[in-house]
Amino acid sequence: MKIGIIGCGNLGVSILEGITSKMPEIEVFASKRNVASIEKYASDKVTVTTDNRALIEQCDVLIFALKPYTVLPFIQEHQKHLDPKRHTLVSAATGISIEEISVASGGGLGIYRAMPNTAAAVNESMTALSSNEDPLNREALVTEIFDGLGTTVRIDESLMDAATILGACGVAYVLRFMRAMIQGGIEVGFDAKTATQIVSQTMKGASELILQKGSHPEQEIDKVTTPKGCTIVGLNEMEHSGFSSSLIKGITASYEKIAQD
């Protein structure tokens, strides 16, 4: 089994690093117009190249980490070299449907859409994955590839836009919340570096409580909010100012925008 990554920019490199660290037995081909920036990854298991046709001929799973507007033209250009009995296509491009990829590729291939987020750079991505009927049954392999970047969840393709908002745009929402907490920390007496350290670890700890214990956020909130305590006063003040409502409105506004586009 050989995996090809077409377009080794930031995301492509993250995928490459995930595969080589979690699946060291797999042979990988990585392409980029200017290979100088990825030559350091070359090894007996990793081939870097500018020749996409040769990559396609060598590999079984083709991962497109290209800019969205280039994906369909690239597939159309190389359609005659795609073999449904051998190749599986994986697109990490926003907004390009499985049907569009199927038409561009000539049909008959197993096609996956993957939506990782920027935390892939530190192997903490939340990747949403959907596919058509894969005749080569490579779902487990594709899932393992993206598990190398963090965590993968299988969804229906109709929810891919929603997954983009919640998982990809969601990184920005969380970071904006963190920035506000840091600013509040500075206002109550901390320097910026210390406030950032406290807030970052607190966010990480809160996430791990939910992930590891499987509890609902409100259950963990109840453990912190003592009667007449400072936590409930702060939470109520935030809600009076529309905290939860603003987050929900922001998420739905982003979803409406991506749906229009």
C-alpha positions as CSV (number, residue, x, y, z in Angstrom):
1,M,0.0,0.0,0.0
2,K,1.4,3.4,-1.1
3,I,0.0,6.8,-0.2
4,G,0.4,9.9,-2.3
5,I,-0.1,13.4,-0.9
6,I,-0.6,15.9,-3.7
7,G,0.1,19.5,-2.5
8,C,2.4,19.5,0.5
9,G,1.7,22.9,2.0
10,N,0.9,23.2,5.7
11,L,-1.9,20.7,5.7
12,G,-0.2,18.3,3.4
13,V,2.9,18.3,5.6
14,S,0.8,17.7,8.7
15,I,-0.7,14.7,7.0
16,L,2.8,13.5,6.0
17,E,4.1,13.8,9.5
18,G,1.0,12.0,10.9
19,I,1.5,9.1,8.5
20,T,5.2,8.7,9.1
21,S,4.8,8.9,12.9
22,K,1.8,6.6,13.3
23,M,2.2,4.3,10.2
24,P,5.9,4.0,9.7
25,E,5.6,0.9,7.6
26,I,3.6,2.8,4.8
27,E,5.5,4.1,1.8
28,V,4.5,7.8,1.0
29,F,5.0,9.9,-2.0
30,A,4.7,13.7,-1.4
31,S,4.5,16.3,-4.2
32,K,5.0,20.0,-4.4
33,R,6.0,22.5,-7.1
34,N,9.0,23.5,-5.0
35,V,10.2,20.5,-3.2
36,A,13.0,22.3,-1.4
37,S,10.8,22.9,1.6
38,I,9.9,19.2,2.0
39,E,13.2,17.6,1.1
40,K,14.0,17.1,4.7
41,Y,11.2,14.5,4.9
42,A,12.8,12.3,2.2
43,S,13.8,8.8,3.4
44,D,13.6,5.2,2.4
45,K,9.9,5.4,3.1
46,V,9.2,8.9,1.8
47,T,9.7,10.1,-1.8
48,V,9.4,13.8,-2.5
49,T,8.6,14.8,-6.1
50,T,7.3,17.4,-8.5
51,D,6.0,14.7,-10.8
52,N,2.3,14.2,-10.0
53,R,1.7,11.7,-12.8
54,A,4.5,9.5,-11.5
55,L,3.0,9.8,-8.0
56,I,-0.4,8.7,-9.3
57,E,1.1,5.8,-11.1
58,Q,3.0,4.7,-8.0
59,C,0.3,5.1,-5.3
60,D,-3.0,3.5,-4.2
61,V,-4.5,6.2,-2.0
62,L,-4.3,9.8,-3.4
63,I,-4.8,12.6,-0.9
64,F,-5.5,16.0,-2.4
65,A,-4.3,18.8,-0.1
66,L,-4.6,21.4,-2.8
67,K,-6.4,24.7,-2.8
68,P,-10.1,24.0,-3.4
69,Y,-10.3,25.8,-6.7
70,T,-7.5,23.6,-8.1
71,V,-8.8,20.2,-7.1
72,L,-11.3,19.5,-9.9
73,P,-9.1,20.8,-12.7
74,F,-6.3,18.6,-11.4
75,I,-8.4,15.5,-11.3
76,Q,-9.8,16.2,-14.7
77,E,-6.3,16.7,-16.1
78,H,-5.2,13.3,-14.7
79,Q,-8.5,11.4,-15.1
80,K,-7.1,8.9,-17.6
81,H,-4.5,7.8,-15.1
82,L,-7.0,7.0,-12.3
83,D,-7.9,3.4,-12.0
84,P,-11.1,2.4,-10.0
85,K,-9.6,-1.0,-9.4
86,R,-6.6,0.5,-7.7
87,H,-7.0,4.2,-6.6
88,T,-8.9,5.7,-3.7
89,L,-9.3,9.5,-3.7
90,V,-9.3,11.6,-0.5
91,S,-10.0,15.3,-0.7
92,A,-9.2,17.7,2.1
93,A,-10.7,20.7,0.1
94,T,-13.5,22.7,1.5
95,G,-16.7,22.9,-0.5
96,I,-15.9,20.3,-3.1
97,S,-18.6,17.5,-3.1
98,I,-18.0,13.8,-3.6
99,E,-20.3,14.0,-6.6
100,E,-18.2,16.7,-8.2
101,I,-15.0,14.7,-7.6
102,S,-16.7,11.6,-9.0
103,V,-17.7,13.4,-12.2
104,A,-14.3,14.9,-12.6
105,S,-12.6,11.5,-12.1
106,G,-14.8,9.6,-14.5
107,G,-16.7,7.7,-11.8
108,G,-16.3,4.3,-10.2
109,L,-13.7,5.3,-7.6
110,G,-13.9,5.3,-3.9
111,I,-13.9,8.9,-2.8
112,Y,-13.5,10.4,0.7
113,R,-13.9,13.9,2.0
114,A,-11.9,14.9,5.0
115,M,-12.2,18.1,7.0
116,P,-9.3,18.4,9.5
117,N,-8.5,21.7,11.3
118,T,-5.4,23.6,12.0
119,A,-4.6,21.7,15.2
120,A,-3.4,19.0,12.8
121,A,-0.1,20.9,13.1
122,V,0.2,19.5,16.7
123,N,-1.6,16.2,16.1
124,E,-4.7,17.4,17.8
125,S,-7.0,17.8,14.8
126,M,-10.7,17.1,14.8
127,T,-11.3,15.5,11.4
128,A,-14.7,14.9,9.9
129,L,-14.8,12.1,7.3
130,S,-17.4,11.1,4.8
131,S,-17.4,9.0,1.6
132,N,-19.3,7.3,-1.2
133,E,-19.5,3.5,-1.6
134,D,-15.9,2.6,-1.7
135,P,-15.5,-0.5,-3.9
136,L,-12.0,-1.2,-2.4
137,N,-13.3,-0.9,1.2
138,R,-10.5,1.4,2.5
139,E,-12.4,3.2,5.1
140,A,-10.3,1.8,8.0
141,L,-7.1,2.8,6.2
142,V,-8.3,6.4,5.5
143,T,-9.5,6.7,9.1
144,E,-6.2,5.6,10.4
145,I,-4.4,8.2,8.3
146,F,-6.4,11.0,9.8
147,D,-6.3,9.5,13.3
148,G,-2.6,10.3,13.0
149,L,-3.5,13.9,13.1
150,G,-5.7,13.7,16.2
151,T,-9.3,12.3,16.3
152,T,-11.6,11.3,13.4
153,V,-15.4,11.2,13.3
154,R,-17.5,9.7,10.5
155,I,-20.4,11.9,9.4
156,D,-22.9,12.0,6.5
157,E,-21.7,14.3,3.7
158,S,-24.7,16.5,4.2
159,L,-23.2,17.6,7.5
160,M,-19.8,18.5,6.1
161,D,-20.5,22.2,6.0
162,A,-21.7,22.1,9.6
163,A,-18.6,20.2,10.5
164,T,-16.5,22.9,8.9
165,I,-18.1,25.5,11.0
166,L,-18.0,23.6,14.3
167,G,-14.6,21.9,13.9
168,A,-12.5,24.2,11.6
169,C,-14.0,27.6,12.2
170,G,-14.5,26.5,15.8
171,V,-10.7,26.8,16.4
172,A,-11.0,30.5,15.9
173,Y,-14.1,30.8,18.1
174,V,-12.3,29.0,21.0
175,L,-9.1,31.1,20.5
176,R,-11.2,34.3,20.6
177,F,-12.7,33.1,23.9
178,M,-9.3,32.4,25.2
179,R,-8.1,35.8,24.2
180,A,-11.0,37.4,26.1
181,M,-10.1,35.3,29.2
182,I,-6.5,36.4,29.0
183,Q,-7.5,40.0,28.7
184,G,-9.7,39.6,31.8
185,G,-6.8,37.9,33.6
186,I,-4.6,40.9,32.8
187,E,-7.3,43.2,34.1
188,V,-7.4,41.4,37.5
189,G,-3.6,41.5,37.9
190,F,-1.7,39.0,35.9
191,D,1.0,39.8,33.3
192,A,0.1,38.6,29.8
193,K,2.5,35.6,29.8
194,T,1.2,34.2,33.1
195,A,-2.5,34.9,32.1
196,T,-1.9,33.0,28.8
197,Q,-0.4,30.0,30.7
198,I,-3.2,29.8,33.2
199,V,-6.0,30.2,30.6
200,S,-4.4,27.7,28.1
201,Q,-4.0,24.9,30.7
202,T,-7.4,25.6,32.1
203,M,-8.9,25.2,28.6
204,K,-7.0,22.0,28.0
205,G,-8.0,20.6,31.4
206,A,-11.7,21.5,30.9
207,S,-11.6,19.7,27.5
208,E,-10.0,16.6,28.9
209,L,-12.7,16.4,31.7
210,I,-15.3,16.1,29.0
211,L,-13.3,13.8,26.7
212,Q,-12.0,11.4,29.3
213,K,-15.0,11.3,31.6
214,G,-17.7,11.5,29.0
215,S,-19.7,13.9,31.1
216,H,-21.9,16.8,30.0
217,P,-20.4,20.2,30.4
218,E,-23.1,21.3,32.8
219,Q,-22.2,18.4,35.1
220,E,-18.7,19.8,35.4
221,I,-19.9,23.4,35.7
222,D,-22.1,22.3,38.7
223,K,-19.0,21.0,40.5
224,V,-17.5,24.5,40.4
225,T,-20.5,26.7,41.1
226,T,-21.0,26.7,44.9
227,P,-24.0,28.6,46.4
228,K,-23.5,32.4,46.5
229,G,-20.0,31.8,45.1
230,C,-17.9,33.9,42.7
231,T,-18.3,31.4,39.8
232,I,-22.1,31.5,39.5
233,V,-22.0,35.3,39.8
234,G,-19.5,35.5,36.9
235,L,-21.5,33.0,34.8
236,N,-24.8,34.8,35.3
237,E,-23.2,38.1,34.4
238,M,-21.9,36.6,31.2
239,E,-25.3,35.1,30.3
240,H,-27.0,38.5,31.1
241,S,-24.7,39.9,28.5
242,G,-25.7,37.3,25.9
243,F,-22.6,35.0,26.2
244,S,-24.2,31.7,25.0
245,S,-26.6,33.4,22.7
246,S,-23.7,35.2,20.9
247,L,-21.8,32.0,20.4
248,I,-24.8,30.2,19.0
249,K,-25.6,33.2,16.7
250,G,-22.0,33.3,15.5
251,I,-22.0,29.6,14.6
252,T,-25.4,29.8,12.8
253,A,-24.2,33.0,10.9
254,S,-21.1,31.2,9.8
255,Y,-23.1,28.2,8.6
256,E,-25.5,30.5,6.7
257,K,-22.5,32.0,5.0
258,I,-20.9,28.7,3.9
259,A,-24.3,27.4,2.8
260,Q,-24.7,30.5,0.5
261,D,-21.3,30.1,-1.0
